[in-house]
Amino acid sequence: MIAIEVKGVYKKFRIYYDKNKTLKTHILFWKRQRFEEFWALKNVNFTVDTGKTIGLIGQNGSGKSTLLKLLTKIIFPDQGKINLYGKVSSLLELGAGFHPDFTGKENIYMNASILGLTKRQIDNRLGEIIQFSELEEFIENPVRTYSSGMYMRLAFSIAINVNPDILLVDEVLAVGDASFQKKCLEKIKELKRDGKTIVFVSHDLSIIEKLCDEVIWVDGGIIKERGQCRRVIDSYLVFLAAKENQKMIHKNEMTNKKEALSSGSENQTSDVRKVTDSEPSVVDRWGNMKVLISDVKFLDENGQIKYVFDTSEKCVITFDYEVKNRIQDIVFGIGIYTSDGICCYGTNTYIERVDLEKISLQGKIFFEIPVVSLIEGTYLVDVAAHASDGLPYDYHSRRYSFKVHSEIKDVGIFRPEHKWRFL
Ligand SMILES: Nc1ncnc2c1ncn2[C@@H]1O[C@H](COP(=O)(O)OP(=O)(O)OP(=O)(O)O)[C@@H](O)[C@H]1O
């Protein structure tokens, strides 16, 4: 049996310009109010079977809340139809209908009657609603005296205790303290076990996976994918990683471009960044430029540029070098740091006794890490050329970054290869 039917739904919003017009211009040119129409949802079609829990995922602004508001009938589609079969309760805009001067108890009666309960039904459930909200002591106080968490708890308690057939939940678990969140989640699971139909919006993909039978991924107002949780969440994560990768490619390209420009000007202005014993280092790049480093990139196992890696993937840091003045004493080094500056790893060709005697005056260096083995996070990288006594030729300090994603949310800095064994 179908509980929710969404057929060819389109929703547009108007984005107004000139909102800060003066009263005079507003009166004179009121007809010329400028706005742009924007389709928040475009031809959305899906059904949800009775008793199923569906998760809605997608990036900020993709249209999830709009879809949920349409289902709740807070707003209406510009085209298309939405049919809901059963009593609906929604956990979005929690407490929107509360009157600040009414007590918690009065608001329970008011809110629950809006949600379709008779006075007698509310009488019967009052104790349960108050108990669930944990607001026994405060229930006779006006809700304007409540903290936002208390307000939310009362609203959640009412919405969840009206015995809906269809429950619409929008990121509500993000508010409230951890123990209340857990309790809400348990209650939602209980409703699920009771055969209620639930649509659940959240950015917390692990909750979505635990709670939902299926996932709908919304992107740019359309349904990008629907299906089994793991599969859709995986495609969504791959999509996010690719997007992030693009952003990082752009960012790193900009750094490299700046680099090329400044190295160029360096030559013309004869060692403006030259570091002498008495001169302090310059921001994030310093050295006497007798060896130049440029075009620092991160590559995947296929040699493709990549800046977002899975912790189990191969990562290659590569850069070009150019030796000026035929210097012999050259050391190349790499340092990897967490975003808050903790050194995860640092090495160089001198301490590793890498023979550089036969390297050409110009070339490319590849620093290959077969398995990233770092925990999830953003990492900053130092790349340097210096003499064996440490005299810097070209030191690039934390100029480059890459990200690591990991399914496992372990803590620390790096993940040593390991196994759990039980006897
Ligand atoms: N009342 C409105 N007027 C104008 N634009 C709106 C309105 N409501 C939503 N939008 C726009 O519609 C798009 C979809 O918004 P929506 O709130 O549905 O996204 P979302 O997927 O729920 O995002 P988030 O994860 O950030 O909550 C956004 O670009 C948003 O700015």
The ligand as an SDF file (V2000), in Angstrom:
LIG
                    3D

 31 33  0  0  0  0  0  0  0  0999 V2000
   11.0830   30.6600    1.0270 N   0  0  0  0  0  0  0  0  0  0  0  0
   12.0850   30.6060    0.1710 C   0  0  0  0  0  0  0  0  0  0  0  0
   12.3220   31.6420   -0.6580 N   0  0  0  0  0  0  0  0  0  0  0  0
   13.3450   31.6020   -1.5550 C   0  0  0  0  0  0  0  0  0  0  0  0
   14.1760   30.5600   -1.7070 N   0  0  0  0  0  0  0  0  0  0  0  0
   13.9830   29.5080   -0.8960 C   0  0  0  0  0  0  0  0  0  0  0  0
   12.9340   29.4660    0.0860 C   0  0  0  0  0  0  0  0  0  0  0  0
   12.9940   28.2660    0.7280 N   0  0  0  0  0  0  0  0  0  0  0  0
   14.0320   27.6070    0.1800 C   0  0  0  0  0  0  0  0  0  0  0  0
   14.6200   28.3330   -0.7880 N   0  0  0  0  0  0  0  0  0  0  0  0
   15.7530   27.9310   -1.6340 C   0  0  0  0  0  0  0  0  0  0  0  0
   15.4510   26.6590   -2.1820 O   0  0  0  0  0  0  0  0  0  0  0  0
   16.6180   25.8470   -2.2510 C   0  0  0  0  0  0  0  0  0  0  0  0
   16.3690   24.5560   -1.5200 C   0  0  0  0  0  0  0  0  0  0  0  0
   16.2910   24.8510   -0.1410 O   0  0  0  0  0  0  0  0  0  0  0  0
   16.0160   23.7420    0.9480 P   0  0  0  0  0  0  0  0  0  0  0  0
   15.8560   24.4370    2.2660 O   0  0  0  0  0  0  0  0  0  0  0  0
   14.9190   22.8620    0.4980 O   0  0  0  0  0  0  0  0  0  0  0  0
   17.3970   22.9350    0.9090 O   0  0  0  0  0  0  0  0  0  0  0  0
   17.8970   21.7610    1.8310 P   0  0  0  0  0  0  0  0  0  0  0  0
   18.3020   20.6380    0.9330 O   0  0  0  0  0  0  0  0  0  0  0  0
   16.8920   21.4480    2.8700 O   0  0  0  0  0  0  0  0  0  0  0  0
   19.1840   22.4140    2.4810 O   0  0  0  0  0  0  0  0  0  0  0  0
   19.8120   22.2320    3.9500 P   0  0  0  0  0  0  0  0  0  0  0  0
   20.4950   20.9140    3.9570 O   0  0  0  0  0  0  0  0  0  0  0  0
   20.7630   23.3800    4.0260 O   0  0  0  0  0  0  0  0  0  0  0  0
   18.7020   22.3380    4.9470 O   0  0  0  0  0  0  0  0  0  0  0  0
   17.7420   26.6860   -1.6520 C   0  0  0  0  0  0  0  0  0  0  0  0
   18.4540   27.2750   -2.7120 O   0  0  0  0  0  0  0  0  0  0  0  0
   17.0270   27.7300   -0.8280 C   0  0  0  0  0  0  0  0  0  0  0  0
   17.7610   28.9300   -0.7810 O   0  0  0  0  0  0  0  0  0  0  0  0
  1  2  1  0
  2  3  1  0
  2  7  2  0
  3  4  2  0
  4  5  1  0
  5  6  2  0
  6  7  1  0
  6 10  1  0
  7  8  1  0
  8  9  2  0
  9 10  1  0
 10 11  1  0
 11 12  1  0
 11 30  1  0
 12 13  1  0
 13 14  1  0
 13 28  1  0
 14 15  1  0
 15 16  1  0
 16 17  2  0
 16 18  1  0
 16 19  1  0
 19 20  1  0
 20 21  2  0
 20 22  1  0
 20 23  1  0
 23 24  1  0
 24 25  2  0
 24 26  1  0
 24 27  1  0
 28 29  1  0
 28 30  1  0
 30 31  1  0
M  END
$$$$
